[in-house]
Amino acid sequence: VKGMNVKGCANYSRKELDLLTERAKFFGAKGLAWMKVKEKIESPISKFFPQEILLKLRDVLNAEKGDLLIFVADKKDVVNNTLSHLRTELAKELGMIDESVYDFVWITDYPLLEYNEEEGRFEAMHHPFTSPVEEDIEKILSGGDYEPSELRARAYDIVLNGHEIGGGSIRIHNSNVQMKMFELLGISSGEAEDKFGFLINALKYGAPPHGGIALGLDRFVMLLSGSSSIRDVIAFPKTQKAACLMSNAPTPVEDRQLRELHIRLIE
């Protein structure tokens, strides 16, 4: 359960709160709880909390008279994603964003793994060749007790005004660490050897620490130009039907070309 203080919005009508709830559902939440901070805290759920808990919530969220408190209860990823989108959208609507400012931030210490409930196993958050942070490498190689979901990756993103403009990681350069990574992902040693044997063998001969970052120049230009869509700054943007207005691509393919590629079209 996480909450957010929407400053000065205790005057939201029931209709506006219902629309806010629908937006929360659009981003994956099952619903949205709210509290208006007035002379006392007004909310359909306030009756379920003792007065001291309500006051504690007000203090934790630095709420003052006239503020609106919103809450989402769900899985961690759903809660974070929902509140993140609502925060951005409400900030725009309330005129809280200074468009003349360029704020950069590095995002680090990403989780190394995420759990896939459908398959019942962990998956790589970035990719299976991303290195864990140094402290977590020691945990993995020691074979001691640790929680896989708490392992951190040496991955990083650079964000400008809430938009990711670049991302990358430091790669695994040790064969033992790479095999442990495959093990965490539920990949057997035999499968790892079949699919990635060439890589494991190459790492055994020694590889220098290496990594990189990919920058999205077009998104960067979009922000610098004040455009609201990346399509405004891409040299040859495609239409919604994936057509190129300059080259008229895609065009019909000749039967001869299909035969060369061993492709058969079924009507």
C-alpha distance (Angstrom), angle and dihedral (degrees) to the residues before:
residue distance angle dihedral
V1 . . .
K2 3.79 . .
G3 3.76 132.8 .
M4 3.78 139.9 -161.8
N5 3.79 134.5 -157.3
V6 3.81 114.8 -129.9
K7 3.79 100.8 -162.7
G8 3.79 117.9 -131.4
C9 3.80 96.4 -1.8
A10 3.80 101.8 112.4
N11 3.80 85.9 111.2
Y12 3.82 91.8 70.4
S13 3.80 111.1 130.1
R14 3.78 122.7 -127.4
K15 3.80 88.5 -104.8
E16 3.81 91.4 54.3
L17 3.80 90.7 48.2
D18 3.80 90.7 50.1
L19 3.81 90.0 51.7
L20 3.81 89.3 49.5
T21 3.79 88.7 52.2
E22 3.80 90.9 51.8
R23 3.79 89.8 52.0
A24 3.79 89.8 52.2
K25 3.81 89.2 52.7
F26 3.81 90.0 50.2
F27 3.81 89.1 58.8
G28 3.81 92.0 51.2
A29 3.80 106.2 -88.2
K30 3.79 121.8 126.9
G31 3.78 91.2 -134.6
L32 3.78 146.7 -41.8
A33 3.80 131.8 -103.3
W34 3.79 120.6 -154.2
M35 3.78 141.9 -172.4
K36 3.79 128.1 -165.6
V37 3.80 115.0 -146.2
K38 3.81 106.9 -142.7
E39 3.81 130.1 130.1
K40 3.77 81.7 -41.1
I41 3.79 131.4 3.5
E42 3.80 111.2 -82.0
S43 3.79 119.2 -160.2
P44 3.82 140.8 126.3
I45 3.81 87.4 -119.0
S46 3.83 99.2 45.0
K47 3.80 90.7 93.0
F48 3.81 89.0 67.1
F49 3.81 93.5 60.3
P50 3.81 130.8 69.2
Q51 3.81 114.1 -118.9
E52 3.81 92.5 -109.1
I53 3.82 91.1 56.6
L54 3.81 91.7 50.3
L55 3.80 90.2 51.3
K56 3.80 90.0 47.7
L57 3.81 90.9 52.9
R58 3.79 89.4 50.1
D59 3.80 91.8 51.1
V60 3.82 95.8 44.4
L61 3.82 91.1 52.9
N62 3.83 92.8 43.3
A63 3.78 89.7 -122.8
E64 3.78 124.5 176.0
K65 3.77 133.3 -173.6
G66 3.80 108.0 -65.2
D67 3.82 96.7 31.2
L68 3.80 127.8 122.6
L69 3.81 119.8 -140.0
I70 3.80 118.7 -157.4
F71 3.80 127.4 -170.1
V72 3.80 136.6 -167.0
A73 3.81 123.8 -165.1
D74 3.80 117.3 -167.5
K75 3.77 141.4 90.6
K76 3.80 114.3 -28.3
D77 3.81 95.8 -106.8
V78 3.81 93.0 46.8
V79 3.81 92.5 49.1
N80 3.80 94.1 47.5
N81 3.80 93.9 45.1
T82 3.82 93.9 47.4
L83 3.80 96.5 47.5
S84 3.80 91.3 43.4
H85 3.80 92.2 56.2
L86 3.80 93.3 42.7
R87 3.81 90.8 49.2
T88 3.79 92.0 52.8
E89 3.80 95.4 44.5
L90 3.80 94.8 45.9
A91 3.81 91.6 47.3
K92 3.81 89.5 55.1
E93 3.80 93.8 46.2
L94 3.80 92.9 47.6
G95 3.80 93.5 47.9
M96 3.79 93.6 -118.2
I97 3.81 96.5 135.1
D98 3.80 119.1 89.6
E99 3.81 102.6 -144.3
S100 3.81 91.4 -165.5
V101 3.81 93.5 65.0
Y102 3.81 125.6 85.3
D103 3.81 110.6 -154.4
F104 3.79 118.1 -174.5
V105 3.79 124.8 -167.9
W106 3.81 134.2 175.5
I107 3.81 115.2 -135.6
T108 3.81 111.5 -151.8
D109 3.81 141.7 157.5
Y110 3.79 93.7 55.8
P111 3.81 116.4 178.7
L112 3.79 109.4 -93.7
L113 3.81 92.8 -144.2
E114 3.78 140.0 26.1
Y115 3.79 125.9 -160.4
N116 3.79 119.3 -116.4
E117 3.79 105.0 -151.6
E118 3.79 93.9 -169.8
E119 3.81 93.2 56.5
G120 3.81 95.4 31.4
R121 3.78 95.7 -129.5
F122 3.77 143.7 90.4
E123 3.80 122.3 -92.4
A124 3.79 130.2 -163.6
M125 3.80 111.1 -95.4
H126 3.82 91.4 -149.5
H127 3.81 107.0 9.8
P128 3.84 134.1 -52.4
F129 3.81 92.8 -98.6
T130 3.80 96.7 59.7
S131 3.79 112.8 115.3
P132 3.79 121.7 -121.7
V133 3.81 116.2 -126.6
E134 3.81 114.0 -86.4
E135 3.82 95.2 -102.3
D136 3.78 91.5 52.2
I137 3.80 93.5 48.0
E138 3.79 87.0 63.5
K139 3.81 90.2 52.5
I140 3.79 92.4 50.2
L141 3.80 95.9 47.7
S142 3.81 95.5 42.4
G143 3.79 92.1 60.4
G144 3.79 92.0 -137.5
D145 3.78 127.9 140.2
Y146 3.79 115.8 -69.4
E147 3.78 138.6 143.5
P148 3.83 110.4 -109.8
S149 3.81 91.4 -150.0
E150 3.82 89.6 61.4
L151 3.81 95.3 56.8
R152 3.81 113.2 112.8
A153 3.77 129.2 -143.2
R154 3.77 129.8 -136.1
A155 3.78 88.1 -125.3
Y156 3.77 127.3 127.4
D157 3.79 142.3 -174.2
I158 3.77 128.9 -165.2
V159 3.79 113.7 -143.1
L160 3.79 129.2 -165.6
N161 3.80 118.9 -164.7
G162 3.79 90.9 -22.5
H163 3.82 95.0 -48.3
E164 3.79 121.8 111.4
I165 3.81 107.1 -126.6
G166 3.79 98.6 170.4
G167 3.76 144.2 7.5
G168 3.76 142.2 177.1
S169 3.78 146.3 135.9
I170 3.78 147.5 -137.1
R171 3.79 109.8 -100.6
I172 3.80 129.7 -132.3
H173 3.81 109.6 -99.5
N174 3.81 99.4 174.2
S175 3.81 119.9 83.4
N176 3.83 93.7 -147.7
V177 3.81 91.4 53.7
Q178 3.80 90.6 47.2
M179 3.79 91.9 52.3
K180 3.81 90.4 48.8
M181 3.79 88.6 51.2
F182 3.80 90.8 53.6
E183 3.80 88.8 48.6
L184 3.83 91.1 53.7
L185 3.81 88.6 52.0
G186 3.79 92.0 53.7
I187 3.81 93.6 -108.3
S188 3.80 111.3 143.2
S189 3.80 121.1 -132.7
G190 3.79 89.4 -111.7
E191 3.81 93.5 52.0
A192 3.78 90.4 44.9
E193 3.79 90.5 52.1
D194 3.81 92.1 48.4
K195 3.81 95.3 48.4
F196 3.79 103.4 29.1
G197 3.80 105.7 17.5
F198 3.78 91.5 120.2
L199 3.81 90.3 57.3
I200 3.81 95.5 45.3
N201 3.80 90.8 50.5
A202 3.79 92.2 47.2
L203 3.82 91.3 51.6
K204 3.82 90.3 51.3
Y205 3.80 89.2 63.4
G206 3.77 89.9 55.1
A207 3.76 132.8 -92.1
P208 3.80 127.4 -160.4
P209 3.79 119.1 -117.6
H210 3.77 105.5 -88.6
G211 3.77 141.5 169.8
G212 3.76 142.2 143.6
I213 3.75 149.3 -164.8
A214 3.79 133.4 -124.7
L215 3.79 116.6 -146.5
G216 3.79 123.4 -154.4
L217 3.79 100.6 -137.8
D218 3.80 93.5 177.6
R219 3.81 92.5 55.3
F220 3.81 89.7 46.6
V221 3.81 90.4 52.7
M222 3.81 89.7 47.9
L223 3.80 90.4 58.1
L224 3.81 94.1 43.9
S225 3.79 91.4 50.7
G226 3.79 94.1 47.1
S227 3.80 92.6 -120.4
S228 3.78 119.9 154.0
S229 3.81 95.6 -149.9
I230 3.78 131.2 48.6
R231 3.80 87.8 -140.5
D232 3.80 88.7 71.9
V233 3.80 92.3 66.6
I234 3.81 103.2 33.2
A235 3.80 110.0 105.8
F236 3.80 95.9 -132.8
P237 3.82 109.3 14.3
K238 3.77 118.7 -170.0
T239 3.79 123.4 -127.2
Q240 3.80 122.1 -115.0
K241 3.80 87.0 -91.3
A242 3.85 90.1 56.5
A243 3.81 92.0 -110.1
C244 3.81 123.6 143.3
L245 3.81 111.6 -133.8
M246 3.80 92.6 -159.6
S247 3.81 101.2 50.7
N248 3.83 96.8 21.5
A249 3.81 88.6 -127.7
P250 2.91 133.3 -163.5
T251 3.80 97.9 54.4
P252 3.82 128.5 175.3
V253 3.80 115.5 -75.8
E254 3.81 119.6 -128.6
D255 3.80 118.9 -121.3
R256 3.81 89.5 -120.1
Q257 3.79 91.4 58.9
L258 3.79 91.4 49.3
R259 3.81 91.2 51.4
E260 3.81 90.9 51.5
L261 3.79 89.2 55.9
H262 3.82 93.5 41.9
I263 3.80 91.1 -120.2
R264 3.78 121.6 147.6
L265 3.79 121.7 -167.1
I266 3.79 117.9 -141.2
E267 3.78 115.5 -153.2
